[in-house]
Each structure stands twice: as structure tokens, then as C-alpha cells.
Amino acid sequence: MPKTKPKPPKQAKQKPVVNNQKTLSPYWGLLVILVLTIIAYLPSLPNDFTNWDDTQYVTDSHLIKNLTTDNIREIITTPVVYNYHPLTIFTLALNYQVSGLAPFSYHLVNLLLHLLNTFWVFYLFFMISKHNQWVSLTIAMLFALHPMHVESVAWVSGRKDVLYTFFMLPALICYIKYLQTHHKKALFYTAALVLFVLSLLSKPSAVIFPLLLLLLDYWYKRSAKTPKLWLEKIPFFALSLVVGLITIQAQGDAVVTNQYHFWQSALFACYGLVAYIGKLFIPLSLSAFYPYPITEAAETMPFIYYLMPLFVLAMLGAAWYVLKRYKSKVFVFGFLFYIINLILVLQFVTVGSAIIAERYTYLSYLGLFFILAAGLYHFIQQKPALKMPLSVTMAVVALGSTFLTHQQTKVWANSASLWTNVIKNFPDAHGAYNNRGEYYLEVKKYDKALVDFNKSIELKPNYEDPYNNRGNLYRQNNQFEKALENYNKAIELEPDAVKYNNRGNAYFNLGKNDLAIADYNKSLTYDGDYDKAFGNRGAAYFKKGQQELALQDFTKAIQLNPDYDDAYLNRGVIHSIAKRFDLAKKDYDVFLTNNPTNHLAMSWRGIANQELKQAQAAIADFTTAINLQNKQPEYYFRRAQVYLAIGDKTKAKADATKAQQLGATLPEAFLKQVGN
């Protein structure tokens, strides 16, 4: 028999290093990244709120104070700071239920969301890179620790960034699962749609999500000629359109039309594209605010801006060369991911007063991180000897980023540190001086506040806010005529509800109640739901003896803002005067819940309890009032009356004696009863 040629033994297929089961689990690397992230962001946890949007989102917002059915309905229907993001507001309301206005829990939730987002980033690119551990861990590290992301995490109002990303990333993961699986496709498609809705309700920036789905279709080589590819996107595009229209309506005054020429806006957009890439590699001189290079519709701006289109063309040329030379889908995918997530914020249409913002890189940088990580991995594959040096370099980058991020979180400690940093980077930023002045005014550092308001006005004389704030400063220091001068100037530049209300307060302080009421009325023509205008007008009516009108205004103020403490107190006083002590007591109860050290309100509730024959409650209130302010003879006298009413003459006599020692002249009939 002829000998058969033996078959060569089968060669085992060589697996990529990244899939070698002997390597450490990628989750150990991810755990190290998460630990470094916690270290980097630890200084953010004790940070305070800032006066940059945190007032509207949290400290002055009545939306977050209650979670009643009516309040939740209002959260769903009310835009905040020119944006529609009810889910973000709802999470802030949950924070308030847990810790009130203590900022720690708000910062903690932001950090936890960022840590979870880091996991989602790792898992998303673990799938996209076909389980490449090195690439996915590098992207997760850069995302977690890059200093440009501090704004989104350390700023309480940055909640919208970390929250919409928290839903968008798993939505992308579910869509990939939908593409790759042959079972439960409907489940993954539905999950992607639901998560997309939650992302939209967290921040309108999520409207670009359908474009990212098309980008994933490109990555996974789906034919654009397939009708199903387009049909399955219809619900996503429809939802984006609806939220987009709601956002356009909500932004209203935030959109500045005709401020800049089209060619200027194009230069700004080019600048943004280049500046964000520059900050990726050199994250220094970071700032919460980057002002436009010109503040009016001028024809000139710094020369560097005219070079920006050339930089963009060079960048596109390089991209085209890489694409043609290397046929790199990674480059196309990453660059388009970057552009898609920035396209709405490149200031083709002027929104707000900043040319770029660090928070806009929170999601968009993922595309650039992917290009970098995949490029470095490809380089390692070509030059295996460089694997260790590059890995050491990436470790140094991680530690350096941890340090820079750790330092940057301290900038967000409070409003003073925040705006001082802006002024350091942009000494002519008039708004930064005004905002820092507001903080100094709040903490009663009047000299520093005045310097900042004056500087803001010097830099931009037609800027109305520092005039209004300087008016508040003078009013708090009883310089009412100076306050009026500043309010008048602010109203002349740009009248609104707040400025008329403030000028009304100055007239009220001067005893000019008719002029005050006229200004409160004017305030309400600008904002018919301005609770403070109703509350202040009620006080003016009360001064004029028009108690029923005052009562109506205080009640309206409370309806608009259930947390308006002063309105409860003032309404309680009116009820007491009208001898409606049961209603007065309810109002005092609400006020004292939030202001337990107000001895005057405590004594008024004691009087209400006294009149309602609730002796022990009255004694408790007068005792608390005395403990808070033991120099008021009336409190002792009132408590003595209650003791006498319940037959305790010994204590009544002791309190009567104390009241006399403090200078009170007590009725003779009362003194005879207690035996004095």
C-alpha cells in the first residue's frame, strides 16, 4: 500500500495579547482608575454652591423644595436657566429631600455619576474595540481624570452633563447589543430608546444621539441603502425634534441675534474646534468662563482668530491624508464622534456670553480619546519594544492628570475662588468682577464688593448688573439715596422685574410706600409670578394700614413660593392683629420650622398660644424666646401672665420681678394678683 503523507499538526490560532486569558482582568485596571478618580475629586466634596447658576438650580429654586404632585408637574413643565431638563431638576430635588441646602450630597452624587460614567465609557469602547483592554482602559483613564471635565463634575449645576451622559452611554451600548445579537433585539432597541428619552430629559444636548447611532452603523458596516437602517431611527429623530423645539422656545432671550456677523461666528466656531483640541493636550489656564474676544459687533478681533480657519483646514487636510493613506475607520469614527457632540455648541448661533466652555468636552472628547488610544495601541503592535515605555508614559499621564484635576476642583470651592480664577485668566472679564462682588455682598464683605462692582462698571459702563448690585450694597448699608441712583441707572439700561422690585425696596426703606407700591406693580408687569414683588408689596400695604390687600399679597406670594418664610411671618402678624390666632399660629409654625432662632417670631407664637388657652405651649415658646434673648422684659411678663392663668403664682411673681428689673412698667392690677 502506498504510504499516505501524514497531515501536519493543526496550528492553534494565535490570539491577540489583549484577549489572552492569562492577562489580568481589565476590571483591575478599571478599579485603579476609579480610585485615582476619587482621589482627584475629593476636594470637590466639601465645596460650597456657587452663584453661577447654582442659585437658579438649587439655592433659590422653589421647584426642588417639595415633591408633591403639583410640584412634580411644575418640574416637568418648567424650563430652568433657558433649558428644559426636568430629570436633572428632579434629581436635585431628591438631593434637597436628603440634605436640604447642605452642598455635600449634591457634590457626592455628581462624583458618583462620574464614576459610573467612567465604567460606561470603558464598557462601550471595550465593545467598539472588540475587547481591546489597553484601548478601553486608556480611554476610561483619560475620560475619568482629564482636568477639562472638572467643570461638569465639581459644579453642582454640572449635574445635567454627568446625568445625560449616564443615560446616553448605556443607550449606545444597548444599540450595539441590538446590532450584534440575534435574539432579544426588540428588548435592546426598546432599552436604547428609553435610555435616550431619559438622556433627553436630563439635558437637551442629547438630541444629537440619532447621529451617533448612524455613526455606529458606519462602524459596524451597515449599508446605508438598507431601509430598515433609516426606519428604526425615526422614533429617535422624532424625539430629538420635539425636545429641540422645546429647547429653542425655552432659550428665548439666551439666543443673541445679530450681535456678530456671520463671518465672525464662523471664526468663533473654528476657534472652538481648535481650542478644545489644544486644551486636550495642554489643559492649563482652565477657566469657568471664556469671554468672546469682542463684546460688541465690531469689525476687528485678535489676529489669532483670523488664523483659525487655516488651522481647521490644516486639520481637515491631515484627516483626509490619514484616511486616504491608512484607510483608518478609527480616525473617521473618532473625529466624527467629536464633531457631532460639539456641533450644537460651536457658537454659529450666539447663546450666552462664552465662546467656549469646558463642560462641552465631557462627551465629545471620547472621540479624540479613541483616536489617541487606538493609535498608540497600533504603534505598540508595530514596535513591541516600546510597549513598556509607553505604558509607563500613560501611568505618568494618569498621575499628572490626577494632580491637575485635584487642583482644579479647588477652584470650585466657592464663588470667590471661582471668579478669582476667571479674573486671573481674563483680567478684563467684567462679568467675573460683578459675580465675585455678589459673593462678597452676600457674606457682608462690603468694601471688597464695592471695589468689584466699581471695576465691573469701569470695564463696561453699560452693563446693568453691577449697578443693580451696587444699589443692593448701598441699601444694605442704609444709604438709600445712593441705592436709588444705582437702581435708576440699572433700570435705564435694562428694566426688569428684579430691578423694579429692588428700587421699590429702597422707596419702602425711605417710607415712600406709594412709590414703593408703584415699583412693585411695575415689577409684576414684567413677571406676574414674581413672589418677592407680591411679598414686598404686601409689606408696603401693611405699612399703609391696608391689611386686607397685604393679606392677599402675602397669600399669593406663599402660593407662588411655599418656602417664602417672611411671607408666612407677615401673614401671621396680620392674622394676630385680626385675632385669628389659630391661623396666625399655623403661619408662625411654618416660619419657625426654618427659623427656630427668631426670638420675636417665637414670642408672637407664644401670644397666639396664650390667646388660644394653650398654656404649656405658650410657656414653652416664651421660655425659648427668653433663652434666645433674655433682655426683653415683655417675654417675662407674657410668661408671667400664663403662669398666673394656670395658678402658679410663685413662677408668675418671679417672672414679673425679672420684667421689672429689666425696666418694664407692669399693670397695677397684675402686680396685685401676683403679690408684688
Beta strands, then each sheet from edge to edge (+ up, - down):
strand 1: 290-291
strand 2: 354-356
sheet 1: 1+ 2-
end
